[in-house]
Amino acid sequence: MGIVWTGMAQPYGTAWPGLWAGSVDKRPAEFGPSRLIGGAEPSISPADEPPSERQGRMPPVLMYHSVEEYREDPHLVTVTPARFLSQMRWLESRGLRGVAVSELLAAKAAGRHRRMVGLTFDDGYADFVWQVLPVLTQMGFTATVFVVAGEIGGSNSWDDGPRKPLMTADQLRAVAASGVEIASHGVQHLALPQLAYDELVWQLTESRSLLEDLLQRPVRGYAYPYGHVTPREVRAVRAGGYDYGCAIWTSGVDRHALARTYIGERDNGLRMRAKFVRHRIRQRNLP
């Protein structure tokens, strides 16, 4: 059975074989910055970072979750397809190219990152398949999707509001085959600082194992659920063999606690420019 479209045309009229399996209904989002912040900004100081990671400045890494039409979005995580397209065109018009985090880090190491911007999508929502991937492909962009490995083919069960479907195993395989990086967001969507150390390690190792078995390729990155992270979690991700970790509010100089810039529905060209300027100022002021 194909995707059930609810009053929306398929973007660009493009068919994506292997991605449309399963019936999907459209429901509003409810996970977002109001849930993410949840207290004081975590403190990760330069002393917690390897000396080699304190050199250089990172390009912006943008953080998205869901892209679809919606009636309500109390936690501000959903961007409409029209707004998302305009944001990607804004990047393109400035000579910037959206890339996966692993590609961005490799380019930075080689000094080739100047016109690159990281694109990330948390949770693995199914709308990535028909609302995001066609746009990225048309523009020659790619991205990283952080997947909750224990919820594949399910929904955002960690939230207490309306359900949003997540990508199925077949959709994840097809998305990965298209060149999108698939990385880990845990087995469950849990705030890691609240977990005992053994459970923290299990979330890191088991989620990667599940995704690597599914995709038959390495999983190199991790994103901290809710953005909640302390030096303990950063050390665990590094010791667990992940090449990088994505946070939200950190300094961004440690590749295992990379800062990201939240992008939402209100972010038109002017606000995008302001966020990029803010990023440059913050990077310039790093020790």
N, C-alpha and C positions, 0 to 999 in steps of 0.2 A: 504494500500500500504506500502511495507516495505521500509527500508532505501535504498537509492540509493548509492551504493559504487562506488567510482571513482578511480579505479585502486589500491585499497588497500584491502588486505585480512583482514577479521574479526580477531581481535587479539585473539590468543589462540584457535580459532575456536569455541568460546563459544557463545551460544545463551542466551539472557537475556529476558525472556518473559515479555511483558508489557512495554519494554523500547524502542522498535524499531518502534513505531507507527509514521507515518508521513514521508514524503519525505524530505530528507536533502541533500543539495548540499554543497560542500566544497569550502570555499572562504577564502582569506587571511585575517590575522588579521591586526588591525591598531590601537589598543589602548595599550599603554604601558608606560614605564618609561619616555619617552620623553614628554608624555602628563601628567604624574603623577607629575613630579617635579614642574614645573610651578611656580618657585619662591623660596623664602627662606624657609628653614625648619621651621615648626611651633614650637613655644616655649611652651612646657608644662612642668612646673617646678615641683619639688617635693612638693611645697606648694599647688599645685592644686590636689594632690593625698591624699586619706585618709591615715593616719599613718599606718594602718594595711597592706596597699598595698605596702608600701615601704620596706617591709621585704622580704628577700629571692631573688633568682635569677631564671629567667624564662629560660626554654630550648628554643632552636630555634623554631620559627613558620615560616614555609616556605610559600611563596606566589606564586601561579600559577594563570594563567587565562585559556588558551586554549591549548589543546594537539591534534595536527593533522599535517598531511603533508601540506606544504604551498609553494607557489612560492615567496611570498614577505611578510615581516613582519616589516613594518616601525617603529612600536612602541615597538617591541621586547617583545611581550606578548605570542607568540606561541612557544611551544616546540614540536618537532617531537616525535612520539610514541617511536622510538628507543632510543632517548635521555632520554625521561621520564623513560622508563624501566631501562636504565642503572643507572639513578639517584636513583630510588627506590632500585635497587640491591645494590648500594653503601651504602645506609642506612642499608639495611638488613645485608650486609657483616660486618658491624661494630656493630652488635647487637642492632641496633636502630629500633624502631617500630613507624611508622607514625600513628597518631591518630587525632581525631577531637579536636577542641579547648576546648570544654566543658569537654571532657574526660581528656585532659591534665591538665586543671585547677583543676579538682577534684582530680587527682592523685597527683598534686603538694601539695594540701592542706593536703593530707594524707601521704606525704613523699614518694610516689611511682613513681615519675616522672623521675628518673635518666636516663632510657634508652628510653625515649619517645621524639618524635619530632612532633610538630604540622604541619598538612598539610591543606592548605586552597586553594580554587579555587574561584576566584571572577567572578561575572556576571552570572553564570549558563549556560555556553555554552553547547550545545547539544553534542559536542564531548566527554564530560565527560562520557557519557553513554557507548560508545564503545571503547574508547581509555584509559580511566582512571580506571573505575570501575572494569574491569576484572583483571587488574594488582593489584589493592589494595586487591581484594578478594583473589587472588592467594597467596599473601604475608601475609595475615592476618592483613592488614592495614585498616584504615578508614580515614575519612577526614571531613572537613566542606566545604560546598558550600554556598557562599553568593549570594543570588538571587535578581535580580531587579524585585520586585513583580509586577510592572505594565507592564512588558514586557514579561511575561511568554508566551511561544509559538511564540514569535516574533523574533526580531533580535536586534543587537546592534545599535539601532536607535540614540543613543547619539553620535555616531561616524560619521565622514563625508567621510569615505572611504567604501571599499567593505563590504557587509553584512556578518555577521556570525550568524547562527541560534542559538537560545536559547532553553533550554529544555521546553517541553510541560508540562501541568499539570499532565498528566498520567506518563510521564517520571519522574517528580519530586516525585510523590507518590511512584513509584517503587524504585527510588534511596533512598528515606528516609526509605522505608521498608527494604532495604538491610543493613541498619545500618549507613549510611552516615548522618551526621548532616546537616540540612538545616537551614540557618540563613539569616538575612536580609541585603540587600544592598540598601535599599530605595525603594520607589515606582517608582521613576525615577532615572536615574543615574546623580545626580546633586551634585555639590560641595556645601556642607552644609554651609560653612562660608559665602557664597554669599546670603543665604536665610534670609528672615525676620523670627523672632523667631516663629511666629505662623505656618509658612510653614515648618520650621525645625521640630517642634513638630509633625505636620501632617505626614511628611515623615516617622518619627520614629514609630508613633502609627499605621498608616494605613498600612504600609508595613507588620508589624508584624501581624495585624489582618487578612490581605489577606492570608498570608502564613499559619497562624494557622487554618483558615477556610478550606484551601485547604488540609492541611496535617492531621488535627485533632490531633495535638500534639503541645507542647509548642515550641516557637521560642525564644531562649535564647541569641543569639549573633547578633552583628551588625558590619559591615565593612564600614568605611567611604569612599564614592566614591572618586576616584582619590587620596586617602590618605590625602585629605585636612581636617585638623582638628585644632581647637583652643580650649582653655579651655571651651568656651561656649558650644561647641558640646559635649565635654566629659561630662560636667555636665548634659546636656540634655539627653544623652544616659543613664547615671546612674539614673537620676531622672525618666526616662521613664520606669524603671523596667527591663532593659536588664541586664543580668548577666555579660556580658563582651562586649568590643568593640575592633576591630582590626584596627590599623592604619598602618603606615609604618615606619616613621622616629623617633618616640618618644622614650623616655627612655625605655619604655616597663615595667616599674614597676607598673603602674596603670592598673588594669585588664580591665578598660574601654578605654584604649589607648595603647593596646599591640603593641609593635614593631614587624615587620615581616621582613623576609629576602627574597628579590626578587630572584627567580630562573629562568634562561632563557636557551636558546638553547646552549649557549657557556659554560655552567657550567658542565664541565667534573669532574672527581674525584678530580683532583688537586684543581680546583676552588671551588668545594664543601667543601673540607677540609679547604681551606683558609677562606671561609665564616663562617664556624663553629668556627674557631679559632678567627676570628674577633668578632663574637657574644660573645664568652667567655670573651674576653678582655673588650668589652663594658660593659658587665654585672658586671665584676669584679671591674670596675671603677665607678659604680654607687654609689651615696652617701648613 
